[in-house]
Amino acid sequence: MNRRPRATSVSICHQDGTALPLRVRRCDTFLCRLRGLTFRRSLPADEGLLFVEHTASRLGTAIHMLCVFFDIGVVWLAEDGTVVDMRLAKPFRPYYAPRAPARYYLEGPPALLRWVSIGERLIIQPESA
């Protein structure tokens, strides 16, 4: 069977090509999305997870913070990479959803919220080997 291997790491860049200072793991499988940051005690300041859903929606990209023990920055992106919402998510909160439909959401350190702005278009690029 000729399957193309999935990229597990991506770079997230601004329109000018500068990358966010994060090592980003792409989560596009059921198990990766299910686990997310649940039960982790911390997240390194240079690490993030990019969750990929099959279609853009508000409900499908909603998150919970149950069994997450630290604050995170969450950025929701439309199909074209435009930031549609962002929020500081607090531990053990049951529900955060974007204001507009999103296809992707990026979870990272709280500083992530200072690095991007709503309406900005970000570029998701597979990392080269």
N, CA, C and O atoms as a printed pandas DataFrame, in Angstrom:
     atom_number atom_name residue_name chain_id  residue_number  x_coord  y_coord  z_coord
0              1         N          MET        A               1    0.842   -1.167    0.000
1              2        CA          MET        A               1    0.000    0.000    0.000
2              3         C          MET        A               1    0.893    1.238    0.000
3              4         O          MET        A               1    1.776    1.364    0.848
4              5         N          ASN        A               2    0.670    2.151   -0.942
5              6        CA          ASN        A               2    1.472    3.368   -1.049
6              7         C          ASN        A               2    0.786    4.511   -0.328
7              8         O          ASN        A               2   -0.019    5.235   -0.914
8              9         N          ARG        A               3    1.104    4.666    0.927
9             10        CA          ARG        A               3    0.555    5.767    1.721
10            11         C          ARG        A               3    1.637    6.803    1.922
11            12         O          ARG        A               3    2.794    6.479    2.191
12            13         N          ARG        A               4    1.242    8.048    1.787
13            14        CA          ARG        A               4    2.165    9.127    2.078
14            15         C          ARG        A               4    2.239    9.308    3.580
15            16         O          ARG        A               4    1.194    9.408    4.222
16            17         N          PRO        A               5    3.441    9.355    4.181
17            18        CA          PRO        A               5    3.516    9.535    5.630
18            19         C          PRO        A               5    2.992   10.907    6.031
19            20         O          PRO        A               5    3.202   11.896    5.329
20            21         N          ARG        A               6    2.316   10.951    7.158
21            22        CA          ARG        A               6    1.789   12.214    7.673
22            23         C          ARG        A               6    2.891   13.010    8.342
23            24         O          ARG        A               6    3.721   12.459    9.065
24            25         N          ALA        A               7    2.892   14.294    8.098
25            26        CA          ALA        A               7    3.818   15.169    8.802
26            27         C          ALA        A               7    3.310   15.310   10.226
27            28         O          ALA        A               7    2.143   15.642   10.433
28            29         N          THR        A               8    4.152   15.068   11.196
29            30        CA          THR        A               8    3.725   15.214   12.579
30            31         C          THR        A               8    4.154   16.551   13.155
31            32         O          THR        A               8    3.646   16.964   14.197
32            33         N          SER        A               9    5.077   17.230   12.499
33            34        CA          SER        A               9    5.519   18.548   12.954
34            35         C          SER        A               9    5.265   19.563   11.850
35            36         O          SER        A               9    5.453   19.286   10.666
36            37         N          VAL        A              10    4.833   20.745   12.272
37            38        CA          VAL        A              10    4.585   21.830   11.326
38            39         C          VAL        A              10    5.192   23.109   11.876
39            40         O          VAL        A              10    5.467   23.228   13.070
40            41         N          SER        A              11    5.393   24.056   10.982
41            42        CA          SER        A              11    5.767   25.416   11.371
42            43         C          SER        A              11    4.560   26.301   11.125
43            44         O          SER        A              11    3.849   26.130   10.135
44            45         N          ILE        A              12    4.329   27.237   12.015
45            46        CA          ILE        A              12    3.262   28.222   11.853
46            47         C          ILE        A              12    3.955   29.559   11.629
47            48         O          ILE        A              12    4.735   30.013   12.465
48            49         N          CYS        A              13    3.660   30.191   10.480
49            50        CA          CYS        A              13    4.352   31.425   10.099
50            51         C          CYS        A              13    3.373   32.573    9.894
51            52         O          CYS        A              13    2.212   32.371    9.539
52            53         N          HIS        A              14    3.873   33.776   10.128
53            54        CA          HIS        A              14    3.138   34.988    9.774
54            55         C          HIS        A              14    3.219   35.162    8.259
55            56         O          HIS        A              14    3.993   34.472    7.595
56            57         N          GLN        A              15    2.433   36.067    7.719
57            58        CA          GLN        A              15    2.443   36.343    6.287
58            59         C          GLN        A              15    3.818   36.752    5.775
59            60         O          GLN        A              15    4.155   36.471    4.624
60            61         N          ASP        A              16    4.624   37.417    6.616
61            62        CA          ASP        A              16    5.959   37.843    6.178
62            63         C          ASP        A              16    6.989   36.723    6.221
63            64         O          ASP        A              16    8.159   36.941    5.909
64            65         N          GLY        A              17    6.554   35.514    6.610
65            66        CA          GLY        A              17    7.437   34.359    6.620
66            67         C          GLY        A              17    8.109   34.073    7.949
67            68         O          GLY        A              17    8.756   33.035    8.094
68            69         N          THR        A              18    7.977   34.962    8.922
69            70        CA          THR        A              18    8.587   34.692   10.224
70            71         C          THR        A              18    7.752   33.658   10.978
71            72         O          THR        A              18    6.529   33.762   11.068
72            73         N          ALA        A              19    8.440   32.674   11.508
73            74        CA          ALA        A              19    7.761   31.576   12.198
74            75         C          ALA        A              19    7.478   31.936   13.647
75            76         O          ALA        A              19    8.247   32.658   14.282
76            77         N          LEU        A              20    6.368   31.426   14.164
77            78        CA          LEU        A              20    6.111   31.534   15.596
78            79         C          LEU        A              20    7.187   30.719   16.314
79            80         O          LEU        A              20    7.613   29.684   15.800
80            81         N          PRO        A              21    7.629   31.160   17.479
81            82        CA          PRO        A              21    8.705   30.448   18.186
82            83         C          PRO        A              21    8.200   29.201   18.920
83            84         O          PRO        A              21    8.346   29.071   20.135
84            85         N          LEU        A              22    7.609   28.300   18.152
85            86        CA          LEU        A              22    7.033   27.084   18.727
86            87         C          LEU        A              22    7.437   25.858   17.911
87            88         O          LEU        A              22    7.544   25.914   16.686
88            89         N          ARG        A              23    7.656   24.765   18.611
89            90        CA          ARG        A              23    7.732   23.449   17.972
90            91         C          ARG        A              23    6.303   22.922   18.019
91            92         O          ARG        A              23    5.761   22.665   19.094
92            93         N          VAL        A              24    5.701   22.765   16.850
93            94        CA          VAL        A              24    4.274   22.447   16.788
94            95         C          VAL        A              24    4.077   21.029   16.261
95            96         O          VAL        A              24    4.584   20.661   15.202
96            97         N          ARG        A              25    3.332   20.253   17.028
97            98        CA          ARG        A              25    2.963   18.897   16.627
98            99         C          ARG        A              25    1.557   18.936   16.048
99           100         O          ARG        A              25    0.642   19.494   16.654
100          101         N          ARG        A              26    1.394   18.353   14.896
101          102        CA          ARG        A              26    0.093   18.303   14.221
102          103         C          ARG        A              26   -0.722   17.146   14.775
103          104         O          ARG        A              26   -0.255   16.007   14.792
104          105         N          CYS        A              27   -1.941   17.431   15.230
105          106        CA          CYS        A              27   -2.852   16.407   15.759
106          107         C          CYS        A              27   -4.040   16.296   14.820
107          108         O          CYS        A              27   -4.963   17.109   14.873
108          109         N          ASP        A              28   -4.011   15.277   13.954
109          110        CA          ASP        A              28   -5.121   15.106   13.028
110          111         C          ASP        A              28   -5.720   13.704   13.100
111          112         O          ASP        A              28   -6.551   13.333   12.271
112          113         N          THR        A              29   -5.296   12.938   14.089
113          114        CA          THR        A              29   -5.883   11.612   14.287
114          115         C          THR        A              29   -6.818   11.653   15.494
115          116         O          THR        A              29   -6.707   12.532   16.348
116          117         N          PHE        A              30   -7.715   10.715   15.551
117          118        CA          PHE        A              30   -8.660   10.655   16.664
118          119         C          PHE        A              30   -7.933   10.566   18.002
119          120         O          PHE        A              30   -8.255   11.301   18.936
120          121         N          LEU        A              31   -6.955    9.672   18.096
121          122        CA          LEU        A              31   -6.252    9.482   19.369
122          123         C          LEU        A              31   -5.470   10.709   19.797
123          124         O          LEU        A              31   -5.460   11.053   20.979
124          125         N          CYS        A              32   -4.821   11.367   18.867
125          126        CA          CYS        A              32   -4.063   12.579   19.213
126          127         C          CYS        A              32   -5.006   13.679   19.685
127          128         O          CYS        A              32   -4.730   14.353   20.677
128          129         N          ARG        A              33   -6.125   13.860   18.972
129          130        CA          ARG        A              33   -7.097   14.886   19.386
130          131         C          ARG        A              33   -7.724   14.532   20.728
131          132         O          ARG        A              33   -7.982   15.416   21.545
132          133         N          LEU        A              34   -7.972   13.242   20.961
133          134        CA          LEU        A              34   -8.562   12.807   22.222
134          135         C          LEU        A              34   -7.640   13.106   23.399
135          136         O          LEU        A              34   -8.091   13.607   24.429
136          137         N          ARG        A              35   -6.379   12.809   23.256
137          138        CA          ARG        A              35   -5.411   13.013   24.352
138          139         C          ARG        A              35   -5.092   14.487   24.549
139          140         O          ARG        A              35   -5.165   14.990   25.670
140          141         N          GLY        A              36   -4.742   15.180   23.481
141          142        CA          GLY        A              36   -4.405   16.596   23.582
142          143         C          GLY        A              36   -3.435   16.873   24.715
143          144         O          GLY        A              36   -2.379   16.246   24.798
144          145         N          LEU        A              37   -3.782   17.800   25.580
145          146        CA          LEU        A              37   -2.935   18.154   26.728
146          147         C          LEU        A              37   -3.472   17.558   28.034
147          148         O          LEU        A              37   -2.963   17.860   29.113
148          149         N          THR        A              38   -4.496   16.717   27.930
149          150        CA          THR        A              38   -5.106   16.124   29.115
150          151         C          THR        A              38   -4.077   15.336   29.930
151          152         O          THR        A              38   -3.290   14.562   29.384
152          153         N          PHE        A              39   -4.102   15.550   31.226
153          154        CA          PHE        A              39   -3.250   14.888   32.223
154          155         C          PHE        A              39   -1.776   15.308   32.169
155          156         O          PHE        A              39   -0.964   14.777   32.927
156          157         N          ARG        A              40   -1.420   16.233   31.305
157          158        CA          ARG        A              40   -0.046   16.741   31.327
158          159         C          ARG        A              40    0.053   17.771   32.440
159          160         O          ARG        A              40   -0.906   18.497   32.699
160          161         N          ARG        A              41    1.182   17.839   33.087
161          162        CA          ARG        A              41    1.375   18.765   34.204
162          163         C          ARG        A              41    1.895   20.129   33.767
163          164         O          ARG        A              41    1.781   21.107   34.506
164          165         N          SER        A              42    2.471   20.193   32.558
165          166        CA          SER        A              42    2.976   21.473   32.060
166          167         C          SER        A              42    3.165   21.381   30.554
167          168         O          SER        A              42    3.062   20.308   29.959
168          169         N          LEU        A              43    3.442   22.517   29.960
169          170        CA          LEU        A              43    3.722   22.611   28.534
170          171         C          LEU        A              43    4.942   23.502   28.385
171          172         O          LEU        A              43    4.916   24.644   28.845
172          173         N          PRO        A              44    6.014   23.021   27.756
173          174        CA          PRO        A              44    7.180   23.883   27.555
174          175         C          PRO        A              44    6.797   25.164   26.813
175          176         O          PRO        A              44    5.883   25.155   25.987
176          177         N          ALA        A              45    7.484   26.251   27.101
177          178        CA          ALA        A              45    7.166   27.557   26.525
178          179         C          ALA        A              45    7.354   27.601   25.010
179          180         O          ALA        A              45    6.876   28.527   24.355
180          181         N          ASP        A              46    8.045   26.612   24.450
181          182        CA          ASP        A              46    8.281   26.606   23.007
182          183         C          ASP        A              46    7.553   25.457   22.304
183          184         O          ASP        A              46    7.952   25.048   21.214
184          185         N          GLU        A              47    6.499   24.939   22.914
185          186        CA          GLU        A              47    5.794   23.786   22.349
186          187         C          GLU        A              47    4.322   24.093   22.157
187          188         O          GLU        A              47    3.724   24.835   22.936
188          189         N          GLY        A              48    3.734   23.511   21.101
189          190        CA          GLY        A              48    2.311   23.674   20.854
190          191         C          GLY        A              48    1.748   22.488   20.108
191          192         O          GLY        A              48    2.488   21.660   19.576
192          193         N          LEU        A              49    0.425   22.413   20.076
193          194        CA          LEU        A              49   -0.285   21.374   19.337
194          195         C          LEU        A              49   -1.242   22.047   18.367
195          196         O          LEU        A              49   -1.992   22.943   18.755
196          197         N          LEU        A              50   -1.223   21.622   17.104
197          198        CA          LEU        A              50   -2.159   22.106   16.102
198          199         C          LEU        A              50   -3.174   20.999   15.838
199          200         O          LEU        A              50   -2.825   19.933   15.331
200          201         N          PHE        A              51   -4.420   21.260   16.184
201          202        CA          PHE        A              51   -5.495   20.295   15.980
202          203         C          PHE        A              51   -6.164   20.585   14.648
203          204         O          PHE        A              51   -6.474   21.733   14.330
204          205         N          VAL        A              52   -6.382   19.530   13.874
205          206        CA          VAL        A              52   -6.947   19.652   12.533
206          207         C          VAL        A              52   -8.267   18.891   12.501
207          208         O          VAL        A              52   -8.305   17.687   12.759
208          209         N          GLU        A              53   -9.340   19.594   12.186
209          210        CA          GLU        A              53  -10.657   18.961   12.067
210          211         C          GLU        A              53  -10.989   18.771   10.587
211          212         O          GLU        A              53  -10.388   19.408    9.722
212          213         N          HIS        A              54  -11.944   17.897   10.306
213          214        CA          HIS        A              54  -12.302   17.585    8.925
214          215         C          HIS        A              54  -13.018   18.737    8.234
215          216         O          HIS        A              54  -12.838   18.956    7.036
216          217         N          THR        A              55  -13.824   19.467    8.980
217          218        CA          THR        A              55  -14.560   20.604    8.423
218          219         C          THR        A              55  -14.537   21.753    9.433
219          220         O          THR        A              55  -14.301   21.551   10.624
220          221         N          ALA        A              56  -14.782   22.934    8.937
221          222        CA          ALA        A              56  -14.841   24.105    9.810
222          223         C          ALA        A              56  -16.165   24.113   10.568
223          224         O          ALA        A              56  -17.228   23.908    9.982
224          225         N          SER        A              57  -16.089   24.351   11.875
225          226        CA          SER        A              57  -17.301   24.481   12.685
226          227         C          SER        A              57  -16.936   25.123   14.016
227          228         O          SER        A              57  -15.759   25.226   14.360
228          229         N          ARG        A              58  -17.927   25.544   14.746
229          230        CA          ARG        A              58  -17.704   26.053   16.098
230          231         C          ARG        A              58  -17.683   24.898   17.088
231          232         O          ARG        A              58  -16.793   24.814   17.935
232          233         N          LEU        A              59  -18.657   24.013   16.981
233          234        CA          LEU        A              59  -18.775   22.911   17.921
234          235         C          LEU        A              59  -17.604   21.921   17.789
235          236         O          LEU        A              59  -17.059   21.458   18.791
236          237         N          GLY        A              60  -17.231   21.609   16.563
237          238        CA          GLY        A              60  -16.161   20.641   16.331
238          239         C          GLY        A              60  -14.794   21.101   16.797
239          240         O          GLY        A              60  -13.902   20.278   17.001
240          241         N          THR        A              61  -14.615   22.396   16.969
241          242        CA          THR        A              61  -13.325   22.929   17.427
242          243         C          THR        A              61  -13.402   23.470   18.854
243          244         O          THR        A              61  -12.469   24.116   19.330
244          245         N          ALA        A              62  -14.518   23.204   19.531
245          246        CA          ALA        A              62  -14.630   23.581   20.946
246          247         C          ALA        A              62  -13.689   22.699   21.761
247          248         O          ALA        A              62  -13.439   21.547   21.404
248          249         N          ILE        A              63  -13.175   23.245   22.848
249          250        CA          ILE        A              63  -12.266   22.486   23.703
250          251         C          ILE        A              63  -12.780   22.481   25.141
251          252         O          ILE        A              63  -13.633   23.284   25.518
252          253         N          HIS        A              64  -12.242   21.559   25.927
253          254        CA          HIS        A              64  -12.463   21.575   27.362
254          255         C          HIS        A              64  -11.093   21.583   28.031
255          256         O          HIS        A              64  -10.090   21.231   27.411
256          257         N          MET        A              65  -11.058   21.977   29.271
257          258        CA          MET        A              65   -9.807   22.015   30.025
258          259         C          MET        A              65   -9.869   21.082   31.232
259          260         O          MET        A              65   -9.114   21.249   32.189
260          261         N          LEU        A              66  -10.766   20.104   31.184
261          262        CA          LEU        A              66  -10.870   19.137   32.270
262          263         C          LEU        A              66   -9.588   18.308   32.302
263          264         O          LEU        A              66   -9.142   17.806   31.270
264          265         N          CYS        A              67   -9.012   18.169   33.461
265          266        CA          CYS        A              67   -7.764   17.421   33.665
266          267         C          CYS        A              67   -6.571   18.045   32.940
267          268         O          CYS        A              67   -5.597   17.356   32.637
268          269         N          VAL        A              68   -6.646   19.335   32.666
269          270        CA          VAL        A              68   -5.493   20.106   32.193
270          271         C          VAL        A              68   -5.131   21.017   33.360
271          272         O          VAL        A              68   -5.987   21.738   33.874
272          273         N          PHE        A              69   -3.883   20.991   33.776
273          274        CA          PHE        A              69   -3.482   21.604   35.039
274          275         C          PHE        A              69   -2.802   22.966   34.911
275          276         O          PHE        A              69   -2.210   23.439   35.880
276          277         N          PHE        A              70   -2.869   23.604   33.751
277          278        CA          PHE        A              70   -2.162   24.862   33.529
278          279         C          PHE        A              70   -2.901   25.690   32.477
279          280         O          PHE        A              70   -3.670   25.151   31.681
280          281         N          ASP        A              71   -2.661   27.005   32.481
281          282        CA          ASP        A              71   -3.248   27.900   31.485
282          283         C          ASP        A              71   -2.603   27.638   30.122
283          284         O          ASP        A              71   -1.423   27.299   30.032
284          285         N          ILE        A              72   -3.398   27.800   29.071
285          286        CA          ILE        A              72   -2.858   27.728   27.711
286          287         C          ILE        A              72   -3.446   28.855   26.878
287          288         O          ILE        A              72   -4.526   29.362   27.179
288          289         N          GLY        A              73   -2.743   29.237   25.846
289          290        CA          GLY        A              73   -3.270   30.132   24.835
290          291         C          GLY        A              73   -3.865   29.284   23.724
291          292         O          GLY        A              73   -3.245   28.318   23.279
292          293         N          VAL        A              74   -5.060   29.637   23.273
293          294        CA          VAL        A              74   -5.714   28.902   22.190
294          295         C          VAL        A              74   -6.029   29.887   21.075
295          296         O          VAL        A              74   -6.594   30.955   21.312
296          297         N          VAL        A              75   -5.656   29.514   19.857
297          298        CA          VAL        A              75   -5.917   30.333   18.675
298          299         C          VAL        A              75   -6.685   29.466   17.684
299          300         O          VAL        A              75   -6.223   28.387   17.313
300          301         N          TRP        A              76   -7.861   29.934   17.252
301          302        CA          TRP        A              76   -8.676   29.205   16.282
302          303         C          TRP        A              76   -8.473   29.828   14.907
303          304         O          TRP        A              76   -8.469   31.050   14.756
304          305         N          LEU        A              77   -8.302   28.960   13.902
305          306        CA          LEU        A              77   -8.024   29.393   12.534
306          307         C          LEU        A              77   -9.088   28.878   11.572
307          308         O          LEU        A              77   -9.542   27.739   11.680
308          309         N          ALA        A              78   -9.475   29.727   10.637
309          310        CA          ALA        A              78  -10.384   29.321    9.565
310          311         C          ALA        A              78   -9.624   28.435    8.575
311          312         O          ALA        A              78   -8.414   28.243    8.698
312          313         N          GLU        A              79  -10.336   27.911    7.615
313          314        CA          GLU        A              79   -9.748   27.046    6.577
314          315         C          GLU        A              79   -8.537   27.688    5.907
315          316         O          GLU        A              79   -7.568   26.994    5.600
316          317         N          ASP        A              80   -8.575   29.007    5.673
317          318        CA          ASP        A              80   -7.469   29.695    4.988
318          319         C          ASP        A              80   -6.373   30.185    5.936
319          320         O          ASP        A              80   -5.446   30.870    5.504
320          321         N          GLY        A              81   -6.469   29.839    7.222
321          322        CA          GLY        A              81   -5.443   30.235    8.185
322          323         C          GLY        A              81   -5.716   31.551    8.900
323          324         O          GLY        A              81   -4.900   31.989    9.712
324          325         N          THR        A              82   -6.837   32.185    8.618
325          326        CA          THR        A              82   -7.170   33.444    9.278
326          327         C          THR        A              82   -7.563   33.183   10.731
327          328         O          THR        A              82   -8.363   32.291   11.014
328          329         N          VAL        A              83   -7.004   33.957   11.634
329          330        CA          VAL        A              83   -7.322   33.822   13.062
330          331         C          VAL        A              83   -8.731   34.362   13.285
331          332         O          VAL        A              83   -8.994   35.545   13.068
332          333         N          VAL        A              84   -9.638   33.480   13.722
333          334        CA          VAL        A              84  -11.028   33.887   13.944
334          335         C          VAL        A              84  -11.335   34.143   15.416
335          336         O          VAL        A              84  -12.311   34.823   15.733
336          337         N          ASP        A              85  -10.514   33.607   16.315
337          338        CA          ASP        A              85  -10.717   33.845   17.740
338          339         C          ASP        A              85   -9.467   33.393   18.481
339          340         O          ASP        A              85   -8.668   32.619   17.953
340          341         N          MET        A              86   -9.305   33.873   19.688
341          342        CA          MET        A              86   -8.221   33.440   20.557
342          343         C          MET        A              86   -8.617   33.692   21.994
343          344         O          MET        A              86   -9.356   34.630   22.293
344          345         N          ARG        A              87   -8.120   32.849   22.882
345          346        CA          ARG        A              87   -8.546   32.910   24.273
346          347         C          ARG        A              87   -7.491   32.330   25.188
347          348         O          ARG        A              87   -6.759   31.418   24.804
348          349         N          LEU        A              88   -7.412   32.858   26.399
349          350        CA          LEU        A              88   -6.617   32.243   27.461
350          351         C          LEU        A              88   -7.530   31.227   28.128
351          352         O          LEU        A              88   -8.550   31.586   28.716
352          353         N          ALA        A              89   -7.156   29.958   28.032
353          354        CA          ALA        A              89   -7.973   28.884   28.608
354          355         C          ALA        A              89   -7.410   28.508   29.975
355          356         O          ALA        A              89   -6.211   28.278   30.131
356          357         N          LYS        A              90   -8.288   28.452   30.941
357          358        CA          LYS        A              90   -7.927   28.177   32.331
358          359         C          LYS        A              90   -8.180   26.708   32.680
359          360         O          LYS        A              90   -9.076   26.080   32.114
360          361         N          PRO        A              91   -7.395   26.162   33.608
361          362        CA          PRO        A              91   -7.551   24.757   33.998
362          363         C          PRO        A              91   -8.963   24.425   34.486
363          364         O          PRO        A              91   -9.621   25.227   35.148
364          365         N          PHE        A              92   -9.395   23.232   34.139
365          366        CA          PHE        A              92  -10.641   22.619   34.605
366          367         C          PHE        A              92  -11.906   23.364   34.183
367          368         O          PHE        A              92  -12.962   23.154   34.781
368          369         N          ARG        A              93  -11.830   24.218   33.180
369          370        CA          ARG        A              93  -13.039   24.856   32.646
370          371         C          ARG        A              93  -13.680   23.909   31.634
371          372         O          ARG        A              93  -12.973   23.263   30.861
372          373         N          PRO        A              94  -15.002   23.820   31.631
373          374        CA          PRO        A              94  -15.648   22.788   30.817
374          375         C          PRO        A              94  -15.776   23.089   29.327
375          376         O          PRO        A              94  -15.980   22.163   28.541
376          377         N          TYR        A              95  -15.662   24.361   28.907
377          378        CA          TYR        A              95  -16.017   24.624   27.510
378          379         C          TYR        A              95  -15.459   25.959   27.024
379          380         O          TYR        A              95  -15.667   27.002   27.645
380          381         N          TYR        A              96  -14.756   25.903   25.915
381          382        CA          TYR        A              96  -14.344   27.093   25.170
382          383         C          TYR        A              96  -14.635   26.815   23.702
383          384         O          TYR        A              96  -14.230   25.776   23.180
384          385         N          ALA        A              97  -15.328   27.723   23.032
385          386        CA          ALA        A              97  -15.625   27.569   21.609
386          387         C          ALA        A              97  -15.276   28.871   20.900
387          388         O          ALA        A              97  -15.374   29.945   21.493
388          389         N          PRO        A              98  -14.873   28.785   19.646
389          390        CA          PRO        A              98  -14.562   30.010   18.904
390          391         C          PRO        A              98  -15.830   30.782   18.558
391          392         O          PRO        A              98  -16.923   30.217   18.508
392          393         N          ARG        A              99  -15.671   32.063   18.324
393          394        CA          ARG        A              99  -16.816   32.917   17.951
394          395         C          ARG        A              99  -17.302   32.647   16.538
395          396         O          ARG        A              99  -18.455   32.923   16.206
396          397         N          ALA        A             100  -16.417   32.105   15.705
397          398        CA          ALA        A             100  -16.744   31.824   14.310
398          399         C          ALA        A             100  -16.255   30.421   13.979
399          400         O          ALA        A             100  -15.377   29.900   14.666
400          401         N          PRO        A             101  -16.803   29.800   12.944
401          402        CA          PRO        A             101  -16.336   28.465   12.575
402          403         C          PRO        A             101  -14.832   28.445   12.308
403          404         O          PRO        A             101  -14.277   29.376   11.724
404          405         N          ALA        A             102  -14.191   27.373   12.744
405          406        CA          ALA        A             102  -12.754   27.201   12.561
406          407         C          ALA        A             102  -12.495   25.773   12.099
407          408         O          ALA        A             102  -13.278   24.866   12.381
408          409         N          ARG        A             103  -11.404   25.586   11.397
409          410        CA          ARG        A             103  -10.988   24.233   10.992
410          411         C          ARG        A             103   -9.803   23.765   11.816
411          412         O          ARG        A             103   -9.613   22.564   12.012
412          413         N          TYR        A             104   -9.004   24.711   12.298
413          414        CA          TYR        A             104   -7.807   24.398   13.070
414          415         C          TYR        A             104   -7.863   25.138   14.395
415          416         O          TYR        A             104   -8.492   26.191   14.500
416          417         N          TYR        A             105   -7.201   24.582   15.411
417          418        CA          TYR        A             105   -6.942   25.356   16.607
418          419         C          TYR        A             105   -5.570   24.979   17.128
419          420         O          TYR        A             105   -5.161   23.818   17.111
420          421         N          LEU        A             106   -4.880   26.003   17.590
421          422        CA          LEU        A             106   -3.513   25.880   18.058
422          423         C          LEU        A             106   -3.512   26.112   19.560
423          424         O          LEU        A             106   -3.958   27.156   20.036
424          425         N          GLU        A             107   -3.008   25.134   20.302
425          426        CA          GLU        A             107   -2.866   25.271   21.748
426          427         C          GLU        A             107   -1.391   25.411   22.064
427          428         O          GLU        A             107   -0.567   24.636   21.578
428          429         N          GLY        A             108   -1.061   26.401   22.878
429          430        CA          GLY        A             108    0.329   26.640   23.232
430          431         C          GLY        A             108    0.429   27.413   24.530
431          432         O          GLY        A             108   -0.548   27.528   25.270
432          433         N          PRO        A             109    1.608   27.940   24.807
433          434        CA          PRO        A             109    1.775   28.709   26.034
434          435         C          PRO        A             109    0.940   29.990   25.971
435          436         O          PRO        A             109    0.592   30.442   24.880
436          437         N          PRO        A             110    0.616   30.577   27.119
437          438        CA          PRO        A             110   -0.163   31.821   27.110
438          439         C          PRO        A             110    0.459   32.926   26.251
439          440         O          PRO        A             110   -0.263   33.768   25.718
440          441         N          ALA        A             111    1.789   32.933   26.112
441          442        CA          ALA        A             111    2.460   33.947   25.281
442          443         C          ALA        A             111    1.994   33.898   23.831
443          444         O          ALA        A             111    2.124   34.887   23.110
444          445         N          LEU        A             112    1.459   32.775   23.397
445          446        CA          LEU        A             112    0.933   32.646   22.037
446          447         C          LEU        A             112   -0.045   33.769   21.714
447          448         O          LEU        A             112   -0.108   34.236   20.577
448          449         N          LEU        A             113   -0.799   34.199   22.703
449          450        CA          LEU        A             113   -1.810   35.236   22.487
450          451         C          LEU        A             113   -1.196   36.604   22.205
451          452         O          LEU        A             113   -1.882   37.493   21.702
452          453         N          ARG        A             114    0.073   36.783   22.519
453          454        CA          ARG        A             114    0.770   38.038   22.200
454          455         C          ARG        A             114    1.408   37.991   20.817
455          456         O          ARG        A             114    1.760   39.032   20.261
456          457         N          TRP        A             115    1.558   36.798   20.260
457          458        CA          TRP        A             115    2.271   36.629   18.996
458          459         C          TRP        A             115    1.387   36.744   17.766
459          460         O          TRP        A             115    1.892   36.919   16.657
460          461         N          VAL        A             116    0.068   36.647   17.944
461          462        CA          VAL        A             116   -0.855   36.706   16.807
462          463         C          VAL        A             116   -2.013   37.639   17.141
463          464         O          VAL        A             116   -2.193   38.032   18.294
464          465         N          SER        A             117   -2.793   37.986   16.128
465          466        CA          SER        A             117   -3.969   38.829   16.369
466          467         C          SER        A             117   -5.136   38.337   15.517
467          468         O          SER        A             117   -4.946   37.731   14.462
468          469         N          ILE        A             118   -6.337   38.609   15.997
469          470        CA          ILE        A             118   -7.546   38.216   15.266
470          471         C          ILE        A             118   -7.549   38.924   13.915
471          472         O          ILE        A             118   -7.251   40.115   13.828
472          473         N          GLY        A             119   -7.884   38.189   12.877
473          474        CA          GLY        A             119   -7.902   38.722   11.515
474          475         C          GLY        A             119   -6.617   38.477   10.755
475          476         O          GLY        A             119   -6.597   38.571    9.528
476          477         N          GLU        A             120   -5.552   38.166   11.456
477          478        CA          GLU        A             120   -4.268   37.874   10.822
478          479         C          GLU        A             120   -4.346   36.513   10.148
479          480         O          GLU        A             120   -5.023   35.610   10.639
480          481         N          ARG        A             121   -3.653   36.367    9.026
481          482        CA          ARG        A             121   -3.610   35.070    8.339
482          483         C          ARG        A             121   -2.279   34.405    8.629
483          484         O          ARG        A             121   -1.219   34.978    8.379
484          485         N          LEU        A             122   -2.343   33.189    9.160
485          486        CA          LEU        A             122   -1.139   32.408    9.450
486          487         C          LEU        A             122   -0.990   31.318    8.406
487          488         O          LEU        A             122   -1.971   30.873    7.811
488          489         N          ILE        A             123    0.232   30.899    8.192
489          490        CA          ILE        A             123    0.538   29.871    7.198
490          491         C          ILE        A             123    1.033   28.633    7.933
491          492         O          ILE        A             123    1.938   28.716    8.764
492          493         N          ILE        A             124    0.441   27.494    7.627
493          494        CA          ILE        A             124    0.825   26.216    8.218
494          495         C          ILE        A             124    1.686   25.486    7.206
495          496         O          ILE        A             124    1.231   25.178    6.105
496          497         N          GLN        A             125    2.934   25.208    7.577
497          498        CA          GLN        A             125    3.863   24.538    6.662
498          499         C          GLN        A             125    4.427   23.271    7.304
499          500         O          GLN        A             125    4.843   23.290    8.463
500          501         N          PRO        A             126    4.438   22.162    6.541
501          502        CA          PRO        A             126    5.093   20.956    7.082
502          503         C          PRO        A             126    6.575   21.248    7.304
503          504         O          PRO        A             126    7.203   21.934    6.498
504          505         N          GLU        A             127    7.127   20.732    8.385
505          506        CA          GLU        A             127    8.561   20.922    8.632
506          507         C          GLU        A             127    9.351   20.005    7.727
507          508         O          GLU        A             127    8.988   18.847    7.518
508          509         N          SER        A             128   10.424   20.530    7.199
509          510        CA          SER        A             128   11.271   19.707    6.336
510          511         C          SER        A             128   12.111   18.782    7.182
511          512         O          SER        A             128   12.488   19.119    8.304
512          513         N          ALA        A             129   12.402   17.624    6.647
513          514        CA          ALA        A             129   13.149   16.606    7.388
514          515         C          ALA        A             129   14.589   16.960    7.562
515          516         O          ALA        A             129   15.344   16.198    8.166
